[in-house]
């Protein structure tokens, strides 16, 4: 058969552009506001395969919006969620002792325990450490019967809206995080550092610029001074980058705070924070910061199968109170350190 005749027998192949397999939009009544919502045009769309073909587009949109919600895709099990996250970040972080590890995989976590009747306040993951994940994913295996949303907040907006005098002081002095392990509240040092070897912990602390001291009854106390504000390495925008809302006692419920001060002297509190020079952060300052977070948060109900992808530096997250069973999976990666900046 001649070459021309062979050509005649080739059946035309319809090429569908990957982008045509999905629709890009916003949450109802939130046009142009984060998160970007990506949904399949047909239920058969393979999210992992589509993501492999559209990595550059997703990276671009993530920097623009800070958050992407993937909704309506069928994920057979949490391992498919892990595969999806691995498609966008080859080296998922598997060393976070703050999060419980999901037994089915070393790269998937479940959210930190926090009483379901309480709100877990806004934070950027690991912003109190010298290293942190730039990307974080949440996958809803089962939404709560009531509540349980994961509010998100643009860290750029927080930086811009906090009182400039407060921002200036935090930028100049940074934040000192002080933690006591082994007080009977919170995680012990063996769990967080994932070792029982004190020598390994001391080496880690020196490497990560953490001051430490061993106290009686096998207790560990750490001090670490970290930035309150950073510039995003890709966009160059300044972001509010600290977890003072998780460490300052003014952000606790009044009854919880009162109980803590009944049980512990200030020097023995499980967690607390100060300005980097050791001076106190006034309660009124934290109340102002929390108010800025609250008026900027975006919250939406989880649907089973949802995945939210965050740029952890551009977008803080929280957790609303909930009732009933709730199952979320967490993956994180794209590790960055202060040395990188």
N, C-alpha and C positions, 0 to 999 in steps of 0.2 A: 504494500500500500504506500502511495506517495505521501510525502510530508503534508501536502495540502489536503489530501483525503483524510489523513489522520486528524488533522485539525478540525475538519468538518464533523468528525464523530465525537469530539469532546463536548460534553454537555456544559452549558453555562452554569457557573456557580454564583449564587446570590451572596454577596458580601454585606453583612450587616455591621455598621459601625457600632462598636461597643457602647458608646454613649446613648445610642438609640434603645438600648435594652432597659434603660432606667429613666426616671423623671427626676428633675431637680426642682425643689420647691422650698416652702417654709411651713411652719406650723400655722394652723388656722388663726387668722387675725394678727399674724406676726410677720407680715411680708417684709423681707429684707433684714430681719433680725435673726441672730443666731438662735438655734443651730440651723445649718443647711440640712434639709431633709432629702434623702435619696431613697427612692422606692422603685421596685421592679415594675416594668411595663407588663410583664407576664410573670405568673407565679413560678415558672420553671427556671427563671434566671439564677444561675449559679453565682453567688456573691463572691466566693473565693476566686473563681476564674475571671469574673468581671473586674475585680480589684487588681488582679495581676496585669490586666491590659490597660488599667487607668490609674496607675500609681502616681504618675506626675500630676494628673488633674486633681487627684485627691489631696496631694501635698499642697498644691496651690490653693485649693478651696479651704483647707484646714488653716492655713496662714491668714486667709481673708476672714473667715468666720470664727475661728477658734474652736468650733465644735461642729460635728457632723452626726446626724441621726440617720441610721440605716433602718428602715422600717418596712415590714412586709416580706422580707426574705426568709426562706425556709432553712433553718439550721437543724440538722438531725440531732446534734448533741454538742456538749461544750467543747469537744475536741475540734469540731468544725470552727467554732469561735476562735480557738487557739490558732488554727491554721490560717484563718482570715487575718488575725492580728500579726502573725508571722509573715504574711505576705507583704505587709506594710512596714514591718520592722523585723529584720532577720534575727536580731539578738534580743529576745524578750528577757526581762529582768526576773531572776528567780531567787533573789537574795533578800527580799523584804520581810524581815521578821515581825514587822508591825501588823501585817495582814496574815490571817489564817490561810494555810495552803490547801487548795482543793486536792483531794486525794487522787483524782484521776490524772493529774498532770502536775509536774513541777513548775510550770509556767502560768498556771491559773490560780488565782486567789479567790477567797470570799471576802466580803467587806469586813472591816474591823468591827468587833462587837461594840455596840453602844445601845443603851436601853431603848427599846422601840418607842416608848412614850416620849422620848426626848428628841430634840432636833440636834443633829450633828452639824456644827457650824461650818462656814465656808473656809476652804483652805486649798492650797496648791500642794499636791502630793510631795512629801519629803522636802518641802522648802526650808525646813529647819536643819537639813543636813548639807554636807558639802557636795554630795552627789544626788541626783534626782532623775526621774524619767521625764523625757520631753513629751512622750505620748502615753496616753492611758485610755483603756477601753473598758466599758461596762456593758455586760450582756444580761438581759433580763430573761432568766429561766422561768420565773413565775412572779407576776406582780402581786403586791400585797392586796388584801381584801379592801383596805382603805388606807390612803396616804402612801408614804414610802417613796415619794418622788425624789429625784436627784437634781436639785436646783443647780444651775450653773450661773456664773457671774464673770463678766469680762474684766480681767485684771487691769487692762488699760484704763477702763472707765473708773475703776476704784482709785487708781493712782491719780487720775485727773480731778476727781471729785472730793477727795479728802482735803480738809483744811490745809492750805499750803504750808502754814507754820508747823503743823504736825508732820507733814511729809518731810520738810527740811530737817527737822530734828531727827527723825528716823533715818533719813539718808545719811546724815552726818555721823550718828552714833551707832547705827545698826541695832540688832536685837540679840540679847543674851538669853539662851534657853537653858534652864536648870532642871535637872531631872533626878529623882531619887528612885532607884530600883530596889525592890525587896521590902517595901513598906506594907505589903498586904493589899494594896490597891494598884490596879494596872498590871501590865506585863512585867515579869521578872527579867533580869538581865540575861539569863540563860536562853529565854525564848527570843528576845529581841536580837541578840547577837548570835544566836544559833550555835552556841558553844558553851561548855562548862569550864573551859580552860581560861583562867584569868590572864595568862600571858598573851593569849591570842587577842583578848579584849584590849589589853593595854597597847599592843602593837597596832590594832585597828584604830584606837583612839588617837594615837600619835600620828598615824597616817592621815586620818581625817580631820586633824586639827581640833580635837576634842580634849579638853582638860578633864581629869578624873581624879577621884579619891575613893579609896576603900574605907568603909565605915564598919562599925561593929555589927555583929549578927549577919555577916556575909552580905552587907548592903553596898551598893555602888552608887556614887553620885557623879554626875557629869555636868560640865559647863561648856557651852559652845556658842560662839559669837558668829552670827551670820548676817548677810545683807538684809535690809528691809525692802530694798528696791533693786531691780536688775533691768538691764536692757536685753530685749529679746535678740538672740544672736542672728536671726535672719531678717526680722523686720526693723530692728533698731529702735523699736518703741519701748518706752519705759513701762514696767509692770509692777504692781504692788506685790511683793514677793516675800511673804513671811507667814508664820502660823501663830501670831500673837493671839488670835481669837481662840485657838485651842489650848493655849498655855496660860493665859492671864485669868486670874480668879474672878475678875469682874464679869467674865463672859459665862460663868456658871450660874445655874439657878440659885437664887438666894438661899434656899434651904440646904442645897448641896454645899455651897460655899461656907455657910455657917458650920455645918458638920465637919468639914475639912479643918477649919481653924480650931474646932473643939478637939479634934484628934491629933493634930500636928502643929508643931511650931513652924513658923514660916520657913525656917532653914531645912525642915524635913518634909515639906509638901511634895507629893508625888511629882507634880509639874508646876512650874511657874516661869515667868519671863520678866525681863527688865530691859531697859535700854542697854546698849553695849558697854557703856561705862559703869554699869551697875546701879544707876539711878532708877527709881520706880517709874512705871508708866501709869499715869493717873487713870482712875476708873472712868472719868469723864471722857478721856481720850478714846478708850476702848468702846465706850457707848457710842461715840460719834462714828468710829470706824464701822461698828456693827450696823448702824443705821444706814450708812452708805452702801454696804453690802446688801442689806435687806431691800432697799428701794431699787437696786439694779438686778436682782436675781430673776432668772427666767426658769419657770417650773412647768412641767407637763407630766401627765400620767404615763407611767410605763405601760407598754403593751408587750405581751409575751413574744419573745423573739427579737425585740429591739436591741440594737447595738448603738451606743453613743461613743464616739471617738473624740477625745479632747487633745488640744495642744495644752499640756499641763502648765506652761508658762503664761499662755494667753488667757486661760480660762480656769477659774477656781470652781470647786464643786462642794456640795453639802448633801445632807440627807434629811428629809422630812420625817416626822413621827409616823408610825404606821400601826395597823392592826392586822392580825392574821399572819399566815405564812408568807414569806418573801424570799425569793432566791435570786441572787445576783452573782455573776462571775466577773472577776477583774483580771485584766492583763495590763502590763506596762512595759515600756522599753524605750530605746533611744536615749541611753544614759548620758548625762552631761554632768560636769563638775565645775566648781568655781575656778579650777585651774584652766579649764577650757576657755573661760571668759577672760 
